[in-house]
Amino acid sequence: MKWFLNANKGSLTIEASLSLSIFLFAFVTLLSFVNVARIESRVQYAINQSAKELSQYLYAADQVLALEAAGATDEEIKMVVDHLIDFNYSIGSGYPQQSEAMDIKTHSDEFNKPAEVIEWLATMALNDPSSITSQAVAVSLADMLVPKYLYPGSSMGEIDQQLKALHVRGGLSGLDFKNSSILEDGETINIVVDYRIGSMFPSFFNKDIVVRQSASTAAWVKKDPKIVSKWQLSSLERGQAFLAEIRTENPEYAVKPGQGIDLYNNGICTSVFTLNLFTPSYSNSDGAGNYTLNTSRIMATLRSYSEQSLQQSEGIGSNLEMLDGRVLNTADQLSSVVLMIVPEEAQAFQTELEAIATEVELEKGISIEWQFREPALL
């Protein structure tokens, strides 16, 4: 009998140990799922609000371009931009109130004057919506906008610590927006974020959970149905139209959108940009049809485009998918070319433009080519 009781006690101990192990495993699994759900919910809210806010900034950028085309002064443009920013906050649109979140207009030390940077980046996206600009602008804007919606009222350092406390690998820097795009199809903003969540209990489960979340919204960009020249199109449509034309003319070199460059040929990576030199931003008119180029502004734009092109060329993998379906192995040594599309009338300034390009080429180690397409001064 004594032997039987001892054996029974041993059996109960084993069963209790197994039951406890199963319970602990289930408990740990449940906590892990709760943590993942908590993170995903917060990140989804942040990228949703960021996409909506970006849509409004694109509207502001589109209005700025329209004012510039109409010859408005810098003061008039600044007044309209400030009004649009204030209006965006006043209508709410589901965004955190200024008392609840970082005020984008006043936290210049934290965000490096984001209102100015956002409008500039958004204007670049409208000026040239090729795949390189689309991706570069989307990543920059997402990096800038998303953090303030993750933990409203917190500093960047505090946001980073909060994410790390939730086991997000790398904290704030672990949020990867490289698959985001802006106006790639002419009308949609896509914010895509990839990140990894580490285990809360590495002793039980020591593998990361890979998460991808996305938010999409339509951009507030108007369209003009009465068009004679591509230069009369909105900046967005103009860039798409010229890029489509160039791809049609060079079908064997056309790269499938979304890979950072527009044309590829034997190690030469070409990015296409458009620039209307006859807007007040890039030239001055005497009112009688005579124009003087704003060389410093043109050079600054070329520098920016060159830096984007170089960055995207460096990010190209070993394979490139072409528009016709072919997959090419890229060369070990790649060179970058910036193809600038400007109005036909700009040929009168070809010498000046070549001099500007030469200076930027020497500075950035890149090739810049000018193409004169279609009249703009109709």
Steps between C-alpha positions, in 0.01 A plus 500: 500500500785736593668432167173574321460837678857607414448406135175695491671807646770479233236478230320808632827694509575420137147590392515826694834591340365428151182697567697794637733499199207497260330778696815715502554445128139599426529803730825616336352450154192702594712784639712502185192527278365781717831685466504457121137617473580802715793600280315440174205708617722795591706481179190466282348813653826690445539409133128560430519853641833567330358402161203734550720787611733445205203518266421847632860614463493387139195717449692792651797429271272487197354839597850645540594388150181655361578830676857498367372440148264795544792725603414536870760655728686302769303682772167411338606135466619486864171648622298239308721215625465612863125526453482148354704356788282674759186384318623138498533508877175684560285247313655215700438215252560258784848635575616557858428852622800729553476446875518123455777467240816670393405823323664471160539878477671568833719197573774618266780376727358147500398475136720759325208720390296217347236724342761653271670168431173320431379764257834495318505121475137488391568762234788287372266203476253703296776643280632155417293193590738244350567191705821637653331814632189310603694262721753748636235756596270238653776359723612847615147614577406179681813524715401855589126463553437159655688545832280786623190280469653198675520666841346851487681751717818293531848589377677292239719344769196409711325349197808292427512370860127419498537288187803321639306427819241327280784292349499671159846423363701820460226716647412796279785428258362147459193633313588456132297703248701411187200337327288814528407708197336829422301574184655206317169440323421870488250508782588273793714536811625168638682485832643154560698417814698185577635418844586210729369423847719302735371245747390616846621170642807382304532197727176363357501646150806664349391589146405845371158571355525681165222755448395703194224760522374745241270799463372649174305812418424712197704817452325836478634590157284674243491433126456748214302360204602779255851405397694586183859434611633265764643806675142612563428184695524494876856431612400147591339416165774674304771286656306182437425597139863577410624188680249281312615660174866431573426140598311451175795640303744272687308176564814286530636720781177575689506378862184382671376774740582479868866400473653843541611580145322550168744369235785250516760418235826311562567639846361849428209590729288789374247697704259731316394838638296786356553869570297789364764773487242766420326497838586782745703257708758445227497819292402866503291661227489865397139458388592535134591136443866533604627266772808489723589170666525467877823302480544452875153344534555277197837386636349420841232289333760317288704425811195355673403285200861381464516392864173309465619330184830393656326370810254294299770361269694382804189324630445292186535127554669241280188468282274751326154426361442678172169634376482229231531223760870423461716466811854633455810444710639839594864590446747507788584863425202731449494859377215746544344738248247774571285568193344846531195569281444874446280704263595537135552876536774435757741424214568874502672444836685184404846645568399614849334168574805303388721714726271436798495126426879483469548656843259254663654206310846582636362545850284186513681263262194448283398565137224749419329517163251762376213420267277771350144376446182682402437874524383639834443866407179468301 
